[in-house]
């Protein structure tokens, strides 16, 4: 019997006797399990179940490592009991190990074929992993067992949204809310789907209904309100609904500052103008949340082939601003030194830009139907040396792919104006204007400075015939201030500046890009309250690229926005010959136009502050000769300006890639550098 004595001098039999008298005694349970482990003995089936339940109690206390240990032993003692697998799945899910948790729930579902929560939880995780077909099968199995299971309805509707079937997703969320009208997550998800459908040309009511849904979700209460609050703030910006916006923005900034949200979207948060330090904090927490449980899955390598293999990773290889910017660069890379691979997880719109890109890449890998891990494996197996993420935290981004670290060197560039805040990304490709060297503390990546601007351009973009001002609803003899940024970039304080500018330049008009119908009504109402007649705001419909570029030539000056400024929109204006006026902001998102102006030879149009912005606009409005001289200077610069010299840009970014690889091959940690 001596072998059955625990370190405390109490036998296993004695611990069992004590537990028979007090079955809920956690101390005695822990002692019994420790004694059995030391002795290498298995517990009884009843003790295996008790051990699994004990692990679940530890999980609820946040003691996940201890819980995991107890679940492992419980499964070793009693592998054929579904409840143990289910509890194990709950702990794995809390640890962020979604694939393992989904497998555990699947085994629980096999062993307990009438227990609906097991396939439900499995389906929820399979959806998060991008395994949508398997997820649907599991969720429908759960609903066949329990038609009132709200989490299954929630995940099934979200799965339809993932597939792009927004009408079906809306119907699914509404069905869920008939079952559970008090479910905050249901209202938040319905609101997000309505927001996306409205932006894609859905019902005019979608935008307003999404605001109502986000507000209702926040009133009911969410575990992390930051995600819904950020979406509410952005949707109000999209519609230029500014009443109460300041208080909502203050609340969002406070959540980020106090570390009380992981789900606040970093792209939306850039619009708060809260500064680069908080923007980094927001991005890091969001990245950690989106990629929780993912560990680098592939061996690192030093060797490479004769040509350095660059993989551009994006969802936007179709008619999209990123594709417009990068198309010629893809074609102009030096194929004697580099192999260029498109890694696409977005849709094929079957348009000419998609066809051009697919032809321009040496290889084109379609990852759109592969979950993150499988997509990462395809990149790894393609032998990509440097993976360049073109999405960051923009719409439809999949940070889980790069989080698996399928390439030895990983960088982010072009799509996202800030830090992505994830340790799997080694570098951010920038320039000295958008990300000065002293901004390194605001980036988790090492900053790489290109010599001119970080932004490439396509010299092949056609500019169509120039219409008349009358064709565009513009007065023939007035100063036209153009501001073609999206409505969400128009902050109330900026619009006040524009109204002041219109008041100081009699007869001038502000030419804006049309958004939802509500935008024009809201902006005209605000303008009227500031003494500006409604007809002085002219809204331009969306047009195809050549026609859109051509109409810039009717304007006198492009006015940049803040805190998120013009990016592709600014290079569109410059390419069409329209000077841009900007104020460099404190963060990357507000400094792009200044970078472009430097690279096109008009750096003085990046002025020091908003008073100088207004005074410069007023001065130029009153001096047609000076405006004409600016346009002539821009037109003369375009053929040779670095901003539109794609070959020059290609050589610069290729030098950056060579340097990144040399640092890696030398076994050194990533470090910032400047391309000369």
Buried (B, 14 or more C-beta within 10 A) or exposed (E): EEEBBBEEEBBBEBBBEBBEEEEEBEEBBBBBBBBBEEEEEEBEEEBBBBBBBBBBBBBEEEBBEBBBBBBBBBBEBBEEBBBBBBBBBBBBBBBBBBBBBBBBBBBBBEBBEEBBBBBBBBBBBBBBBBBBEBBBBBBBBBBEBBEEBBBBBBBBBBBBBBEEBBEBBBBBBEEBBEBBEEBBBBBBBBBBBBBBBBBEEBEEEBBBBBBBBBBBBBEBEBEBBBBBBBBBBBBBBBBBBBEEBEEBBEBBBEBBBEEEBBBBBBBBBBBBBBBBEBBBBBBBBBBBBBBBBBEEEBEEEEEBEEBBBBBBBBBBBBBBBBBBBBBBBBBBBEEEEBBBBBBBBBBEBEEEBBEBBBEBBBBBBBBEEBBBBBBBBBBBEBBBBBBBBBBBBBEEBBBBBBBBBBBBBBBBBBBBBBBBBBBBBBBBBBBBBBBBEEBEEBBBBBBBBBBBBBBBBBEEBEBBEBBEBEEBEBBEEBBBBBBBBBBBBBBEEBBEBBBBBBBBBEEBBBBBBBBBEBBBEBBBEBBBEEEBEEEBBBBBEEBEBEBBBBBBBBBBBBBBBBBBBBBBBBBBBBBBBBBBBBBBBBBBBBBBBBBBBBBBBBEEBBBEEBEEBBBBBBEBBEEEEEBEEBBEBBEEBBEEBBBBBBEBBBBBBBBBBBBBBEBBBEEEEBEBBBBE
